[in-house]
Amino acid sequence: MIKVYKEENVIRASECDLNAQWKPSAILETMQEMAGKHGELIGVGRNALMQEGVIWILTRVEVEMDRYPRHREIISTETFPMPNRRWFFPRYFIFRDEQGHEIGRAGTLWALLDLNSRRMARPDTVMRLMPDNSDLTAPMGLPATVAEVSGTLQIGTVSPVYTDLDMNGHVNNVKYMDWCCNALGVDTMKDKCLRRFALNYDMEVLPGQALRTELRTLGDAFSFCGFDGEQRHFDVGGVLAERK
């Protein structure tokens, strides 16, 4: 049983922003791919679960970055699940530079989605296949609930386009981060990075939906939320810091 999965990667140009540094959405994309590969190796990957009529969905994520690696820098990422919390499965990630120094960490919460009902499925399908990682130490707590900041409000709209959608037919989890960074704007993202960011996924966003977005900023804190009418679909929040 592979308790921890690890890979080394070179930061590619397509993963970088205008500062030639790792984009927040590219971090989430790496995490998504790593979780998928580890899942396949232990028997709970997409192909195996599709036969049971269920898929993994990400419900919460929180990322802390001490430093953003640059273009062509070599980093390593390791990931491992921890014991489930009833219907939810925590999975953690640690990012290190070429010298082995920790430069960031992330925590995620996953659940199972029934493809027919589009509702959460019972965890029994995968529980017996998950490695016993109770002896490991998580690098941070469980992902936080995003809190709206009480600052300046900027209202916008966003509708899913072709490149926002994934194999599950809904907006992919990494795209909410792009929407948030776009709302914060080029001037902000040119001078500052996201020291910490968290996402809560309340309800999937499907093709054809038009969402109202609410960006609130208060000093270096921000929150970015999406609504269809009164139904909240997602929340992004975090803290900005000067780029290094």
C-alpha positions as CSV (number, residue, x, y, z in Angstrom):
1,M,0.0,0.0,0.0
2,I,1.5,3.3,-1.1
3,K,0.9,5.6,1.9
4,V,2.6,8.7,0.5
5,Y,2.9,9.6,-3.2
6,K,5.7,12.0,-4.3
7,E,6.7,13.6,-7.6
8,E,9.3,16.1,-8.8
9,N,8.4,18.6,-11.4
10,V,9.9,21.6,-13.3
11,I,7.7,24.7,-13.2
12,R,6.6,25.2,-16.8
13,A,5.9,28.5,-18.6
14,S,2.2,27.5,-18.9
15,E,2.0,27.3,-15.1
16,C,3.4,30.8,-14.5
17,D,1.8,34.2,-14.3
18,L,3.1,37.6,-15.5
19,N,5.7,37.5,-12.7
20,A,7.1,34.2,-14.0
21,Q,5.9,32.6,-10.7
22,W,3.7,29.6,-10.1
23,K,0.0,30.5,-10.5
24,P,-2.4,29.7,-7.7
25,S,-4.6,27.8,-10.1
26,A,-1.6,25.8,-11.3
27,I,-0.9,24.8,-7.7
28,L,-4.5,23.5,-7.5
29,E,-4.0,21.7,-10.8
30,T,-0.9,20.0,-9.6
31,M,-2.8,18.9,-6.4
32,Q,-5.7,17.6,-8.5
33,E,-3.4,15.5,-10.7
34,M,-1.3,14.2,-7.7
35,A,-4.5,13.1,-5.9
36,G,-5.7,11.4,-9.0
37,K,-2.5,9.5,-9.6
38,H,-2.3,8.4,-6.0
39,G,-5.9,7.3,-6.1
40,E,-5.3,5.2,-9.1
41,L,-2.4,3.5,-7.4
42,I,-4.4,2.5,-4.3
43,G,-7.5,1.5,-6.2
44,V,-9.8,4.5,-5.6
45,G,-9.1,6.4,-8.9
46,R,-11.6,7.8,-11.3
47,N,-11.8,4.7,-13.5
48,A,-12.5,2.3,-10.6
49,L,-15.1,4.6,-9.0
50,M,-16.9,5.2,-12.3
51,Q,-17.7,1.5,-12.3
52,E,-19.5,2.1,-9.0
53,G,-21.3,5.1,-10.3
54,V,-19.5,7.6,-8.1
55,I,-16.7,10.1,-8.5
56,W,-14.5,12.2,-6.1
57,I,-15.5,15.8,-5.6
58,L,-13.4,18.5,-3.8
59,T,-15.4,20.3,-1.1
60,R,-12.7,22.4,0.6
61,V,-9.1,23.4,0.0
62,E,-6.7,25.6,1.9
63,V,-3.2,26.5,0.7
64,E,-0.4,28.3,2.5
65,M,2.7,29.4,0.5
66,D,5.8,30.7,2.1
67,R,7.4,31.3,-1.3
68,Y,6.2,31.0,-4.9
69,P,8.7,29.0,-7.1
70,R,9.7,30.5,-10.4
71,H,9.8,29.4,-14.0
72,R,12.1,26.3,-14.5
73,E,12.6,25.8,-10.8
74,I,12.4,22.2,-9.7
75,I,10.0,21.4,-6.9
76,S,8.7,18.2,-5.3
77,T,5.2,17.6,-4.1
78,E,4.1,14.9,-1.8
79,T,0.5,13.9,-0.9
80,F,-1.2,11.6,1.5
81,P,-4.7,11.0,2.8
82,M,-5.6,11.0,6.5
83,P,-8.3,9.0,8.2
84,N,-11.8,10.0,7.0
85,R,-14.1,12.3,8.9
86,R,-17.5,10.5,8.5
87,W,-18.4,11.4,4.8
88,F,-15.3,13.5,4.2
89,F,-11.7,12.4,3.3
90,P,-8.8,14.7,4.2
91,R,-5.8,14.8,1.9
92,Y,-2.7,16.8,2.4
93,F,0.1,18.2,0.3
94,I,3.6,19.5,1.0
95,F,5.7,21.5,-1.5
96,R,9.5,21.5,-1.3
97,D,12.3,23.2,-3.3
98,E,15.2,21.4,-4.9
99,Q,17.1,21.6,-1.6
100,G,14.2,19.9,0.3
101,H,13.1,23.0,2.1
102,E,9.3,23.3,2.6
103,I,7.9,26.2,0.7
104,G,4.2,25.5,1.1
105,R,1.5,23.2,2.2
106,A,-2.2,22.5,1.5
107,G,-5.1,20.6,3.0
108,T,-8.2,19.4,1.1
109,L,-11.5,17.7,2.0
110,W,-13.0,15.3,-0.6
111,A,-16.3,13.5,-0.8
112,L,-18.0,11.1,-3.1
113,L,-20.7,12.2,-5.6
114,D,-23.3,9.9,-6.9
115,L,-23.4,10.4,-10.7
116,N,-27.1,9.6,-11.0
117,S,-28.5,11.7,-8.2
118,R,-25.7,14.3,-8.2
119,R,-25.8,14.0,-4.4
120,M,-23.1,12.9,-1.9
121,A,-22.6,9.1,-1.9
122,R,-21.8,7.0,1.2
123,P,-18.1,6.6,1.9
124,D,-18.2,2.8,2.2
125,T,-17.1,2.3,-1.4
126,V,-13.6,3.5,-0.7
127,M,-13.0,3.3,3.1
128,R,-11.5,-0.2,3.0
129,L,-9.1,0.7,0.2
130,M,-7.6,3.8,1.9
131,P,-4.1,3.4,3.5
132,D,-3.9,3.6,7.3
133,N,-2.0,6.9,7.7
134,S,-3.0,7.4,11.3
135,D,0.7,7.4,12.1
136,L,1.4,10.4,9.8
137,T,1.3,14.1,10.9
138,A,-0.8,16.6,8.9
139,P,1.2,19.7,7.9
140,M,-1.8,22.0,8.8
141,G,-5.3,21.8,10.2
142,L,-8.4,20.9,8.2
143,P,-9.3,23.4,5.5
144,A,-11.0,26.5,6.9
145,T,-14.4,27.9,6.2
146,V,-14.1,31.0,4.1
147,A,-15.4,34.1,5.9
148,E,-16.6,37.1,3.9
149,V,-14.6,40.2,4.8
150,S,-16.5,43.4,5.6
151,G,-14.7,45.6,3.1
152,T,-15.2,47.3,-0.2
153,L,-17.7,45.4,-2.4
154,Q,-17.3,44.9,-6.1
155,I,-20.1,43.1,-7.9
156,G,-19.5,41.2,-11.2
157,T,-20.8,38.4,-13.3
158,V,-19.2,35.2,-14.7
159,S,-20.6,32.4,-16.9
160,P,-18.8,29.1,-17.5
161,V,-17.1,28.8,-20.9
162,Y,-15.7,25.7,-22.7
163,T,-12.3,25.9,-21.0
164,D,-13.8,26.1,-17.5
165,L,-15.5,22.7,-17.8
166,D,-14.0,19.3,-16.9
167,M,-14.7,15.6,-17.5
168,N,-17.4,15.7,-14.9
169,G,-19.4,18.2,-16.9
170,H,-19.1,21.0,-14.4
171,V,-16.7,23.9,-13.7
172,N,-13.4,22.4,-12.6
173,N,-12.2,23.4,-9.1
174,V,-9.1,25.2,-10.3
175,K,-11.2,27.6,-12.4
176,Y,-12.7,29.4,-9.4
177,M,-9.2,30.4,-8.4
178,D,-8.6,31.9,-11.9
179,W,-11.9,33.8,-11.6
180,C,-10.9,35.2,-8.2
181,C,-7.4,36.3,-9.4
182,N,-9.0,37.9,-12.5
183,A,-11.4,39.8,-10.2
184,L,-8.5,41.0,-7.9
185,G,-7.0,42.4,-11.1
186,V,-3.7,42.6,-12.9
187,D,-2.4,45.6,-10.8
188,T,-3.0,43.7,-7.6
189,M,-1.6,40.4,-8.8
190,K,1.5,42.0,-10.3
191,D,2.7,43.4,-7.0
192,K,1.2,40.9,-4.5
193,C,0.8,37.2,-4.2
194,L,-1.7,35.0,-2.2
195,R,0.1,34.2,1.1
196,R,-2.9,32.0,2.0
197,F,-6.0,31.1,0.1
198,A,-9.0,28.8,0.7
199,L,-11.9,27.6,-1.4
200,N,-15.3,26.2,-0.3
201,Y,-17.4,24.5,-3.0
202,D,-21.0,24.6,-2.0
203,M,-22.8,23.5,-5.2
204,E,-21.4,22.6,-8.6
205,V,-21.6,25.2,-11.4
206,L,-23.0,23.8,-14.7
207,P,-22.9,25.0,-18.3
208,G,-25.4,27.8,-19.0
209,Q,-25.4,29.2,-15.5
210,A,-24.7,32.9,-15.0
211,L,-23.3,33.7,-11.6
212,R,-23.2,37.0,-9.7
213,T,-19.8,37.4,-8.0
214,E,-19.0,39.5,-5.0
215,L,-15.4,40.6,-4.3
216,R,-14.7,42.2,-1.0
217,T,-11.4,43.6,0.0
218,L,-10.2,44.9,3.4
219,G,-6.5,45.7,3.5
220,D,-4.7,42.6,2.4
221,A,-7.7,40.3,3.2
222,F,-10.2,39.4,0.5
223,S,-13.2,37.2,-0.2
224,F,-14.8,36.3,-3.5
225,C,-18.2,34.5,-3.7
226,G,-20.5,33.3,-6.4
227,F,-24.3,33.1,-6.4
228,D,-27.0,32.0,-8.7
229,G,-29.9,34.0,-7.4
230,E,-29.7,33.5,-3.6
231,Q,-28.0,30.1,-3.9
232,R,-24.3,30.3,-2.9
233,H,-22.1,28.1,-5.2
234,F,-18.6,28.9,-4.0
235,D,-16.4,31.0,-1.7
236,V,-12.8,32.0,-2.1
237,G,-10.9,33.9,0.5
238,G,-7.4,34.6,1.6
239,V,-4.6,37.1,2.4
240,L,-2.3,39.0,0.1
241,A,1.4,39.6,0.7
242,E,4.2,41.5,-1.1
243,R,5.9,39.3,-3.7
244,K,9.4,38.0,-3.0
